[in-house]
């Protein structure tokens, strides 16, 4: 269970940093970055399973 908590925290931290590194007038919502990372993860899992 602790592994999932660590993975979730790393995912949010990994999404928050790129979202905040844009120039000051532009800030990307963290949900967009999180969904992009999650989407890539789902595609990788589908390709790995052969479906």
Helices and strands as residue ranges (DSSP letters): H 2-20, H 30-49
